[in-house]
């Protein structure tokens, strides 16, 4: 009876009436027969699996109740889905960042053109702006000093090299010209002394150039970078201030109030940034001026004493000047690369 019912269930067609109901009287009878088979049939937990052929020994029968299905642990986190979600998160974050940058750039560009054509107001600290202008002018003059000092170093180095070659030539001719031996010897000794003093003066000038380069291209440049950040913050502050003022004079409906609140938050953020950088610039300008006076006082005194002692021919005074300012001379040939570096 069971086989006939299952065969019938496998081969019968299920018609669908116009109302979408597929149940018929024949189906109800079939369902009742199937329920009867399921109730009267064997318990699946008590069935046995025969390991051998039919009619085999009883030892080959394994109760199915003793067989446990392997536990399957399905992970809720699929790696591919997690990777896809992470990628989407990064994309959304980049989009938000680009959106904020675009809005900020638009507002700042609008403010910049408004200031240029005299349509918008600009926050100005006259005292600080004057100090910034003085710094930029001072940096240009110090760059000129640095450039000229480097040119002097190059020309003087070539002169010292020429004096050394000339002294070697005089010394060689002193050995080969007995009738002019004394005259060539005096000149050779003079050129060697000038060369030695010239190398000492070069050490002082190089120290002067190095200190000026640090002052101009590091200390002053660092302050100017802070000033550039301050100027950008000032432009952003004025842009968001103008935006808030424009919204404040507009309608006061619910949507407008939300925009005004957001604009007020952005205005406060950029105001705090502007005030912080304004304070940083003021402090750096003060310390820069003190450091500049201290450094230049030392370097100008060194330059004057060294040049004066050299052209006066006072070798002892020249060497004492270098010791006074802790200037250490490089030994001859120290600039040449080692044999390992030449390989």
Secondary structure, 3 states (H helix, E strand, C coil): CHHHHHHHHHHCCCCCCCCCCCCCHHHHHHHHHHHHHHHHCCCHHHCEEECCCCCCCHHHEEEHHHCCCCCCCCCCCCHHHHHHHHHHHHHHHHHHHHHHHHHHHHHHHHHHHHHHCCCCCCCCCHHHHHHHHHHHHHHHHHHHHHHHHHHHHHHHHHHHHHHHHHHHHHHHHHHHCHHHHHHHHHHHHHHHHHHHHHHHHHHHHHHHHHHHHHHHHHHHHHHHHHHHHHHHHHHHHHHHHHHHHHHHCCCCCHHHHHHHHHHHHHHHHHHHHHHHHHHHHHHHHHHHHHHHHHHHHHHHHHHHHHHHHHHCCCHHHHHHHHHHCCCCCCCCCCCCCCHHHHC
